[in-house]
Amino acid sequence: MKRRKFIILFGAGTTLPLVIGACNSSTNNTPTTTNTQTTIPNNTATTAMNNNFQAVCSVEQLNSKGMCLVEKTAMGDILVVKDQANNLIAVNPKCTHKGCIVEWQSANQTFKCPCHDAQFGKNGSVMAGPAKEPLGKYMAKIEGGSVLVTKTS
């Protein structure tokens, strides 16, 4: 088989299942929530991708809880909150000290680790130890009733 034909067949073979999955209207792409964690159906990552953005929760969920925590996505763990100016902030919520999940402190606009009291600024920077590394950051936006995130470079 010639290389060109192989590449064409390989591309069609890997793209076709994605197209079929995206066109299947019988699947449920609505994120579900248990406690403070949101679970995203497996096919949502494919159908909600928009320029590498992935849906993590609905705007309704974010507004009702004040946050959206999603663990074990293809991009990693994600915590989305709104600051006092209603800007979206998205970080990897695992504290860089021992991996505990940080909590958003809306009163002082910081993230705080409940395990060892490390504090991080809105931009993920370390404000108080014992953590030495900043939280991972994501870019977030709202589109069509969904909160979308992508990794920052």
C-alpha positions as CSV (number, residue, x, y, z in Angstrom):
1,M,0.0,0.0,0.0
2,K,1.3,3.4,-0.9
3,R,1.9,5.9,1.9
4,R,-0.6,8.4,0.5
5,K,-3.4,5.8,0.5
6,F,-2.5,4.6,3.9
7,I,-2.7,8.2,5.3
8,I,-6.1,8.8,3.7
9,L,-7.5,5.5,5.0
10,F,-6.0,6.1,8.5
11,G,-7.4,9.6,8.7
12,A,-10.9,8.4,7.6
13,G,-10.8,5.5,10.0
14,T,-10.0,7.7,13.0
15,T,-12.3,10.6,12.2
16,L,-15.4,8.6,11.3
17,P,-16.2,7.4,14.8
18,L,-15.8,10.9,16.1
19,V,-18.3,12.3,13.5
20,I,-20.8,9.5,14.2
21,G,-20.5,10.1,18.0
22,A,-21.1,13.8,17.5
23,C,-24.1,13.3,15.3
24,N,-25.8,10.8,17.7
25,S,-28.6,12.8,19.2
26,S,-29.7,10.1,21.6
27,T,-26.7,10.5,23.9
28,N,-27.0,12.6,27.0
29,N,-24.3,15.4,27.1
30,T,-25.6,17.0,30.3
31,P,-23.1,17.2,33.0
32,T,-24.3,15.7,36.3
33,T,-23.4,16.8,39.7
34,T,-22.9,14.9,43.0
35,N,-22.1,17.1,46.1
36,T,-19.6,19.6,44.8
37,Q,-18.1,17.5,42.0
38,T,-19.4,17.5,38.5
39,T,-19.2,14.4,36.3
40,I,-18.9,14.9,32.6
41,P,-20.2,12.2,30.3
42,N,-17.3,10.6,28.2
43,N,-18.7,11.9,24.9
44,T,-19.0,15.5,26.1
45,A,-15.3,16.1,25.6
46,T,-15.6,15.3,21.9
47,T,-18.9,17.1,21.2
48,A,-18.2,20.2,23.3
49,M,-14.6,20.8,22.0
50,N,-14.3,24.3,20.5
51,N,-10.8,25.4,19.7
52,N,-9.4,22.9,22.4
53,F,-12.0,24.1,25.0
54,Q,-13.8,21.4,26.9
55,A,-17.2,21.7,28.7
56,V,-16.8,21.2,32.4
57,C,-20.2,22.2,33.8
58,S,-23.3,24.4,33.0
59,V,-23.5,28.1,33.9
60,E,-26.5,27.1,36.1
61,Q,-24.3,24.8,38.1
62,L,-21.6,27.4,38.5
63,N,-24.0,30.1,39.6
64,S,-25.9,27.9,42.0
65,K,-22.9,26.5,43.8
66,G,-20.5,29.4,43.2
67,M,-18.0,26.9,41.9
68,C,-17.5,24.0,39.6
69,L,-15.1,21.2,40.5
70,V,-14.4,18.5,38.0
71,E,-11.9,15.8,38.7
72,K,-10.1,13.4,36.3
73,T,-10.7,15.1,32.9
74,A,-8.4,14.7,30.0
75,M,-6.8,18.0,31.0
76,G,-6.6,17.1,34.7
77,D,-8.6,18.3,37.7
78,I,-10.4,21.6,37.2
79,L,-11.9,24.1,39.6
80,V,-13.8,27.1,38.1
81,V,-15.0,30.0,40.3
82,K,-16.1,33.6,39.7
83,D,-14.3,36.5,41.4
84,Q,-16.0,39.6,42.7
85,A,-16.0,41.2,39.3
86,N,-17.7,38.1,37.8
87,N,-14.6,37.0,35.9
88,L,-14.1,33.3,35.5
89,I,-11.0,31.8,37.3
90,A,-10.0,28.2,36.4
91,V,-7.2,26.3,38.2
92,N,-6.0,22.8,38.9
93,P,-7.3,22.5,42.5
94,K,-4.6,20.1,43.7
95,C,-2.4,21.9,46.2
96,T,1.2,21.7,45.0
97,H,2.4,20.8,48.5
98,K,0.6,17.5,49.2
99,G,-2.2,17.3,46.6
100,C,-5.2,18.3,48.8
101,I,-8.1,20.0,47.0
102,V,-7.9,23.8,47.6
103,E,-11.0,25.8,48.5
104,W,-12.0,29.2,47.0
105,Q,-12.2,31.9,49.7
106,S,-14.5,34.5,48.1
107,A,-14.1,37.0,50.9
108,N,-10.4,37.5,50.2
109,Q,-10.3,36.2,46.6
110,T,-7.8,33.5,47.3
111,F,-7.5,29.7,47.2
112,K,-6.7,28.0,50.5
113,C,-5.5,24.4,51.1
114,P,-7.6,22.9,54.0
115,C,-4.8,20.5,54.9
116,H,-1.7,22.7,55.5
117,D,-3.0,26.3,55.1
118,A,-1.1,27.1,51.9
119,Q,-2.7,30.1,50.1
120,F,-2.8,30.9,46.4
121,G,-3.8,34.1,44.6
122,K,-6.5,34.3,42.0
123,N,-3.8,33.7,39.4
124,G,-2.6,30.5,41.2
125,S,0.5,32.1,42.6
126,V,1.8,31.0,46.0
127,M,0.9,33.7,48.6
128,A,1.8,31.6,51.7
129,G,3.5,28.2,52.1
130,P,4.2,25.4,52.7
131,A,3.5,25.1,48.9
132,K,6.3,26.4,46.7
133,E,4.8,25.9,43.2
134,P,1.8,27.8,41.8
135,L,-1.5,26.1,40.9
136,G,-1.9,25.1,37.3
137,K,-4.1,27.5,35.4
138,Y,-6.7,27.2,32.7
139,M,-8.5,29.7,30.4
140,A,-12.2,29.7,30.9
141,K,-15.2,31.1,29.0
142,I,-19.0,30.8,28.9
143,E,-20.6,29.7,25.7
144,G,-24.1,28.4,25.0
145,G,-24.9,27.9,28.7
146,S,-21.8,25.9,29.3
147,V,-18.5,26.7,31.1
148,L,-15.6,25.8,28.8
149,V,-12.0,25.5,29.8
150,T,-8.6,24.9,28.0
151,K,-5.1,24.7,29.2
152,T,-3.0,27.8,29.1
153,S,0.3,27.7,27.4
